[in-house]
Amino acid sequence: MLSSIKTMSLISVSCRRCMLLGKYCGPLEIYYNRKIPLYGVRYAGNLSKNTVNENMPLQGSNVKVFVKFFTNLSNMKGQLTETDLDPELCDGNNASEDSDGENVPPYIKLQDNDKTLGKAMVAVHSKRNKINRTEILLEGTRLISEAIKHGLVPKQVYFSRFVDVKKIPWPTIDFKMYKVPYRTIKLWSSLKTSPGVLAIFELPAMESKDENFNSIPLIIVCDNIRDPGNLGSILRVAAGVGCHSVLLTKGCVDLWDPKVLRSGAGAHFVLPVHQNCTWEKIRDYMHTESPVVLADSQVSSKKSSNSVPLHQYHLVDYCDAWKTSSPIILVLGGETEGLSKEACELAESCDGIRVHIPLSNDIESLNTATALGVISFEIKRQYHKWTEVDEPLLKETG
């Protein structure tokens, strides 16, 4: 890294690193636009402080201190380590290139003032794309790898470090890849600390996924789940338990919200998810004998529907539904709003039940995703027991 910094180069650094560089490098010039960052620099030797020049590249950076070196730092490898410079804050033209570009798909290196990334981000975040979505934005090696693993091909990829893109199993199909300065990616990142790689994909078909033969006959209905973290965690649990599909009613948070994507951890790409479902449409996914189970977290609240029978989740025999090859419809309400009136009416019309999880220490309720995990894995346990014992007997007697 140090060998790539030339004599008279201008880079941005933090206060702590200014002190280290001042100790080893000799004469420096510091340019600043606030006095606060200079408190930590007063102890460094041989420094001259100057007011910042309006022409200096301060835009797009949170760093308020710039240092001009009059020493070639490549001669100081024994004294100064790479951690003494901050790769996240370095100017894009002088930043280290981590490693070579071997085993990396062909890419184009963009300059600081290039607008390619900006135009792409404006398009993917536009109101038009949110209403009639055609593209999704994934951030970080994990999410991008999961998408590619399940057959998606990126349209555009933007990265700043070779070490990040080498972790991703890129498809052999051609796509556009661009190398940009880290600070440019950071401007468009939804995270406080950007992972340094973004990818834009075409919107995948969420409703048509290959059938998973290990799935259990369980359909999860998200009733007005508005918290992005909750919805993502629900999808993750649903994928982990192996449910048949997930239905999102109108009023649920956007499935492709960045927080939903991060907390879902790749569940989007394995689950059939149906969005903006009306309660009439939900009935179309049900069989005539499908039992409706309401996960009621507000048993003691006035919002709870007393007209639907209430049971403890682990005392319910869920096997009757499977004898008629009917999936169980499990409805989850939001933590604040609870179950909607329409959900309760659906349960009443189908002789459904409410289930709750008994809690200790005066705890009123669990997080929605946590409650789903408890109830759904109990359903899975009973299903596996039924398939091992009851289903063979049923086939023999039939």
C-alpha positions as CSV (number, residue, x, y, z in Angstrom):
1,M,0.0,0.0,0.0
2,L,2.7,2.5,1.0
3,S,4.7,2.0,-2.2
4,S,1.7,3.3,-4.2
5,I,1.8,6.7,-2.6
6,K,4.0,9.1,-4.6
7,T,6.0,12.0,-3.4
8,M,3.9,15.2,-3.1
9,S,0.7,13.1,-3.0
10,L,-2.4,14.6,-1.3
11,I,-4.4,12.1,0.7
12,S,-7.1,12.4,3.4
13,V,-6.3,10.9,6.8
14,S,-7.7,10.8,10.3
15,C,-6.3,12.8,13.2
16,R,-4.6,9.8,14.8
17,R,-2.9,8.9,11.5
18,C,-1.8,12.5,11.1
19,M,0.1,12.2,14.4
20,L,1.8,8.9,13.2
21,L,2.8,10.4,9.9
22,G,4.1,13.6,11.4
23,K,6.3,11.5,13.6
24,Y,7.9,9.6,10.8
25,C,7.7,11.7,7.7
26,G,9.2,15.0,8.6
27,P,7.8,18.2,7.0
28,L,4.1,18.1,6.2
29,E,1.4,20.6,5.3
30,I,-2.0,20.1,6.8
31,Y,-5.1,21.6,5.2
32,Y,-8.3,21.7,7.3
33,N,-11.7,23.2,7.3
34,R,-12.5,22.7,11.0
35,K,-10.4,23.3,14.1
36,I,-11.7,20.3,16.1
37,P,-9.8,17.6,14.1
38,L,-6.5,19.4,14.7
39,Y,-6.6,18.9,18.5
40,G,-5.0,15.5,18.1
41,V,-2.3,16.8,15.7
42,R,-0.7,19.4,17.9
43,Y,1.8,16.9,19.3
44,A,3.1,15.9,15.9
45,G,6.4,17.5,14.9
46,N,7.4,19.6,11.9
47,L,3.9,20.6,10.9
48,S,2.6,23.7,9.3
49,K,-1.2,24.3,9.4
50,N,-3.0,26.1,6.6
51,T,-6.5,27.0,5.9
52,V,-8.2,24.8,3.3
53,N,-8.1,25.8,-0.4
54,E,-11.5,26.0,-2.0
55,N,-10.2,24.0,-4.9
56,M,-9.2,21.0,-2.8
57,P,-11.4,17.8,-3.2
58,L,-13.3,18.0,0.0
59,Q,-16.7,17.2,-1.5
60,G,-18.0,13.7,-0.9
61,S,-15.8,13.1,2.1
62,N,-16.5,13.3,5.9
63,V,-12.8,13.8,6.5
64,K,-11.8,17.3,7.5
65,V,-8.0,17.0,7.5
66,F,-5.9,16.6,4.4
67,V,-2.1,16.0,4.5
68,K,0.5,16.9,1.8
69,F,3.6,14.7,2.0
70,F,7.1,15.7,1.0
71,T,8.5,12.3,1.6
72,N,8.2,9.1,-0.3
73,L,6.5,6.8,2.1
74,S,7.7,3.7,0.3
75,N,11.0,4.0,2.1
76,M,9.3,3.7,5.5
77,K,7.8,0.2,5.3
78,G,9.8,-0.9,8.4
79,Q,8.4,1.9,10.5
80,L,4.9,2.6,9.2
81,T,2.3,-0.1,8.7
82,E,-0.6,-0.2,6.3
83,T,-3.0,0.4,9.2
84,D,-1.4,3.9,9.7
85,L,-3.3,4.9,6.6
86,D,-7.1,4.6,6.3
87,P,-8.0,3.0,2.9
88,E,-11.6,4.1,3.4
89,L,-10.5,7.7,3.6
90,C,-7.8,7.9,1.0
91,D,-8.3,9.9,-2.2
92,G,-9.4,7.6,-5.0
93,N,-6.5,8.4,-7.3
94,N,-3.9,7.5,-4.8
95,A,-5.6,4.7,-2.9
96,S,-4.0,1.3,-2.8
97,E,-5.3,-1.4,-5.1
98,D,-5.3,-4.1,-2.5
99,S,-4.0,-6.7,-4.8
100,D,-3.9,-7.5,-8.5
101,G,-7.0,-8.1,-10.6
102,E,-6.3,-11.8,-11.3
103,N,-9.3,-14.1,-11.1
104,V,-11.6,-11.1,-11.4
105,P,-14.1,-10.6,-14.3
106,P,-13.2,-7.9,-16.9
107,Y,-13.9,-4.5,-15.5
108,I,-13.7,-0.8,-16.3
109,K,-12.0,1.6,-13.9
110,L,-14.1,4.8,-13.5
111,Q,-12.7,8.2,-12.5
112,D,-13.9,10.2,-9.5
113,N,-16.1,12.5,-11.6
114,D,-17.7,9.7,-13.6
115,K,-21.5,9.7,-13.3
116,T,-22.2,6.0,-14.2
117,L,-22.7,4.9,-10.7
118,G,-24.8,7.9,-9.8
119,K,-27.1,7.4,-12.7
120,A,-27.6,3.8,-11.9
121,M,-28.4,4.5,-8.3
122,V,-30.9,7.2,-9.1
123,A,-32.7,4.8,-11.4
124,V,-32.8,2.0,-9.0
125,H,-34.0,4.2,-6.1
126,S,-36.5,6.1,-8.3
127,K,-40.2,6.2,-7.4
128,R,-41.0,4.6,-10.7
129,N,-38.8,1.6,-9.9
130,K,-40.4,1.3,-6.4
131,I,-43.9,1.3,-7.8
132,N,-43.3,-0.9,-10.8
133,R,-40.1,-2.6,-9.8
134,T,-37.8,-4.0,-12.5
135,E,-34.4,-3.9,-10.7
136,I,-33.1,-4.6,-7.2
137,L,-29.9,-3.4,-5.5
138,L,-27.9,-5.9,-3.5
139,E,-25.0,-4.8,-1.3
140,G,-22.2,-6.9,0.2
141,T,-20.5,-10.2,-0.9
142,R,-22.9,-12.4,1.0
143,L,-26.2,-11.2,-0.6
144,I,-24.7,-11.0,-4.0
145,S,-23.2,-14.5,-3.7
146,E,-26.6,-15.9,-2.6
147,A,-28.3,-14.3,-5.6
148,I,-25.8,-15.7,-8.0
149,K,-25.9,-19.1,-6.3
150,H,-29.7,-19.3,-7.1
151,G,-29.3,-18.4,-10.7
152,L,-29.5,-14.6,-10.9
153,V,-27.1,-12.7,-13.1
154,P,-26.0,-9.2,-12.3
155,K,-26.6,-6.4,-14.8
156,Q,-24.0,-4.0,-13.2
157,V,-21.4,-4.5,-10.5
158,Y,-19.5,-1.7,-8.7
159,F,-16.6,-2.4,-6.4
160,S,-13.6,-0.7,-4.8
161,R,-11.3,-3.6,-3.6
162,F,-10.3,-6.7,-5.5
163,V,-10.3,-8.7,-2.3
164,D,-14.1,-8.3,-2.1
165,V,-15.0,-9.4,-5.6
166,K,-12.7,-12.4,-5.4
167,K,-15.0,-13.8,-2.7
168,I,-18.0,-14.0,-5.1
169,P,-18.7,-16.9,-7.5
170,W,-19.3,-14.8,-10.6
171,P,-21.4,-16.4,-13.4
172,T,-19.8,-17.0,-16.8
173,I,-22.5,-14.9,-18.5
174,D,-21.2,-11.4,-19.4
175,F,-22.2,-8.5,-17.3
176,K,-20.8,-5.0,-16.7
177,M,-18.3,-4.5,-13.8
178,Y,-16.8,-1.2,-12.7
179,K,-14.1,-0.3,-10.3
180,V,-14.7,3.0,-8.4
181,P,-13.2,4.7,-5.4
182,Y,-14.5,3.5,-2.0
183,R,-15.8,6.9,-1.1
184,T,-18.0,7.0,-4.2
185,I,-19.6,3.7,-3.2
186,K,-19.9,4.9,0.4
187,L,-22.1,7.8,-0.8
188,W,-24.7,5.4,-2.2
189,S,-24.5,2.8,0.5
190,S,-27.4,2.2,2.9
191,L,-24.9,1.1,5.6
192,K,-22.8,3.2,7.9
193,T,-19.8,1.2,6.8
194,S,-20.2,0.1,3.2
195,P,-18.9,-3.4,2.3
196,G,-17.5,-1.9,-0.8
197,V,-19.4,-3.8,-3.5
198,L,-22.8,-3.1,-5.0
199,A,-24.7,-5.1,-7.7
200,I,-27.9,-4.4,-9.7
201,F,-30.0,-7.3,-10.7
202,E,-33.2,-7.7,-12.7
203,L,-36.2,-8.3,-10.4
204,P,-36.5,-12.1,-9.9
205,A,-39.8,-14.0,-10.2
206,M,-40.7,-14.4,-6.6
207,E,-43.9,-16.4,-7.0
208,S,-42.5,-19.2,-9.2
209,K,-39.6,-21.1,-7.5
210,D,-38.6,-24.7,-8.0
211,E,-40.5,-26.9,-5.6
212,N,-38.6,-27.9,-2.5
213,F,-39.4,-31.6,-1.8
214,N,-38.3,-31.0,1.8
215,S,-40.9,-28.3,2.4
216,I,-43.7,-28.8,4.9
217,P,-47.4,-28.1,4.1
218,L,-47.4,-24.7,5.8
219,I,-48.3,-21.3,4.3
220,I,-47.3,-18.2,6.3
221,V,-49.4,-15.1,6.0
222,C,-47.7,-11.8,7.0
223,D,-50.6,-9.5,8.1
224,N,-49.5,-5.9,7.9
225,I,-45.8,-6.4,9.0
226,R,-44.4,-2.9,8.7
227,D,-41.0,-3.3,10.3
228,P,-38.2,-4.2,7.8
229,G,-36.1,-6.1,10.2
230,N,-39.1,-8.2,11.3
231,L,-40.1,-9.1,7.8
232,G,-36.6,-10.1,6.8
233,S,-36.3,-12.2,9.9
234,I,-39.7,-13.8,9.2
235,L,-38.5,-14.8,5.7
236,R,-35.3,-16.2,7.2
237,V,-37.2,-18.4,9.7
238,A,-39.7,-19.4,7.0
239,A,-36.9,-20.5,4.7
240,G,-35.2,-22.3,7.6
241,V,-38.3,-24.3,8.6
242,G,-39.1,-25.1,5.0
243,C,-42.5,-23.7,4.6
244,H,-44.4,-24.0,1.3
245,S,-44.7,-20.2,0.6
246,V,-45.2,-16.8,2.2
247,L,-48.0,-14.4,1.5
248,L,-47.7,-10.7,2.2
249,T,-50.9,-8.6,2.6
250,K,-51.2,-5.1,1.4
251,G,-49.6,-2.8,4.0
252,C,-46.5,-4.9,4.6
253,V,-43.1,-3.2,4.1
254,D,-41.4,-3.4,0.7
255,L,-40.0,-6.9,0.2
256,W,-36.9,-5.4,-1.4
257,D,-36.2,-2.8,1.3
258,P,-32.4,-2.9,2.1
259,K,-33.1,-3.8,5.8
260,V,-35.4,-6.6,4.7
261,L,-32.7,-7.9,2.4
262,R,-30.0,-7.8,5.0
263,S,-32.1,-9.5,7.8
264,G,-33.4,-12.0,5.3
265,A,-29.9,-13.2,4.6
266,G,-30.7,-14.7,1.2
267,A,-34.1,-16.1,2.0
268,H,-35.6,-14.0,-0.8
269,F,-34.0,-16.3,-3.4
270,V,-35.3,-19.7,-2.0
271,L,-38.9,-18.9,-0.9
272,P,-41.9,-18.4,-3.1
273,V,-43.3,-15.0,-1.9
274,H,-46.6,-13.5,-3.0
275,Q,-46.9,-9.8,-2.5
276,N,-49.8,-7.4,-2.1
277,C,-52.3,-10.2,-1.4
278,T,-55.9,-9.3,-0.6
279,W,-57.8,-11.5,1.8
280,E,-59.9,-12.8,-1.1
281,K,-56.7,-13.8,-2.9
282,I,-55.4,-15.5,0.2
283,R,-58.5,-17.8,0.2
284,D,-57.4,-18.9,-3.3
285,Y,-54.3,-20.4,-1.8
286,M,-56.3,-22.4,0.8
287,H,-57.8,-25.8,0.5
288,T,-61.4,-26.4,1.6
289,E,-60.1,-28.2,4.7
290,S,-57.1,-25.9,5.4
291,P,-57.1,-24.9,9.1
292,V,-56.4,-21.2,9.9
293,V,-54.1,-20.6,12.8
294,L,-53.7,-17.1,14.2
295,A,-50.5,-16.4,16.1
296,D,-51.9,-14.1,18.7
297,S,-49.3,-12.1,20.7
298,Q,-51.9,-9.8,22.3
299,V,-53.9,-12.3,24.3
300,S,-54.4,-9.9,27.2
301,S,-55.2,-7.0,24.9
302,K,-58.6,-5.7,23.8
303,K,-57.4,-6.1,20.2
304,S,-57.4,-9.9,20.6
305,S,-60.4,-11.7,19.0
306,N,-62.2,-13.5,21.8
307,S,-64.5,-15.1,19.2
308,V,-61.7,-17.4,18.0
309,P,-60.8,-20.3,20.4
310,L,-57.4,-19.8,22.1
311,H,-54.9,-22.6,22.7
312,Q,-51.3,-23.0,23.8
313,Y,-49.2,-23.6,20.6
314,H,-47.7,-26.9,21.8
315,L,-51.0,-28.5,22.9
316,V,-52.6,-28.2,19.4
317,D,-52.7,-31.3,17.2
318,Y,-51.9,-30.0,13.7
319,C,-52.0,-33.4,12.0
320,D,-55.7,-33.4,11.1
321,A,-55.0,-31.0,8.2
322,W,-52.5,-33.3,6.6
323,K,-54.9,-36.2,6.5
324,T,-56.8,-34.3,3.9
325,S,-53.6,-33.0,2.2
326,S,-54.4,-29.5,3.2
327,P,-51.7,-26.9,4.1
328,I,-51.9,-25.1,7.4
329,I,-52.4,-21.3,7.1
330,L,-50.4,-19.6,9.8
331,V,-51.2,-15.8,10.2
332,L,-48.8,-13.4,11.8
333,G,-49.7,-9.9,12.9
334,G,-47.4,-6.9,13.5
335,E,-46.0,-6.4,17.0
336,T,-47.8,-3.1,17.4
337,E,-50.9,-3.5,15.4
338,G,-51.6,-7.2,16.1
339,L,-53.9,-9.2,13.9
340,S,-56.2,-7.4,11.6
341,K,-60.0,-7.7,11.6
342,E,-59.9,-9.5,8.3
343,A,-57.5,-12.1,9.7
344,C,-59.9,-12.8,12.5
345,E,-62.9,-13.0,10.2
346,L,-61.0,-15.5,8.0
347,A,-60.3,-17.7,11.1
348,E,-64.0,-17.5,12.2
349,S,-65.3,-18.5,8.8
350,C,-63.0,-21.5,8.7
351,D,-63.4,-22.7,12.3
352,G,-59.8,-21.6,12.9
353,I,-57.9,-21.2,16.2
354,R,-55.6,-18.8,18.0
355,V,-52.4,-20.0,19.5
356,H,-50.1,-18.2,21.9
357,I,-46.8,-19.0,23.6
358,P,-46.9,-19.0,27.4
359,L,-44.1,-16.7,28.8
360,S,-42.5,-16.2,32.2
361,N,-41.3,-13.2,34.2
362,D,-44.2,-11.0,33.1
363,I,-42.9,-10.8,29.6
364,E,-45.9,-9.7,27.5
365,S,-44.8,-11.0,24.0
366,L,-42.0,-12.1,21.8
367,N,-40.6,-10.6,18.7
368,T,-42.8,-11.7,15.7
369,A,-40.0,-13.6,14.0
370,T,-39.0,-15.3,17.3
371,A,-42.6,-16.4,17.9
372,L,-42.8,-17.7,14.3
373,G,-39.7,-19.8,14.9
374,V,-41.2,-21.4,18.1
375,I,-44.6,-22.2,16.5
376,S,-43.4,-23.2,13.0
377,F,-40.8,-25.6,14.3
378,E,-43.4,-27.2,16.5
379,I,-45.6,-27.7,13.5
380,K,-42.5,-29.1,11.6
381,R,-41.8,-31.5,14.5
382,Q,-45.4,-32.8,14.4
383,Y,-45.3,-33.1,10.6
384,H,-42.1,-35.2,10.6
385,K,-43.6,-37.4,13.4
386,W,-46.8,-37.8,11.4
387,T,-45.0,-38.7,8.1
388,E,-42.9,-41.3,9.9
389,V,-45.7,-43.0,11.8
390,D,-49.3,-41.9,10.9
391,E,-49.0,-41.4,7.1
392,P,-47.8,-45.0,6.3
393,L,-50.6,-46.4,8.5
394,L,-53.1,-44.1,6.7
395,K,-52.0,-45.4,3.3
396,E,-52.2,-49.0,4.4
397,T,-55.7,-48.6,5.8
398,G,-56.7,-46.6,2.8
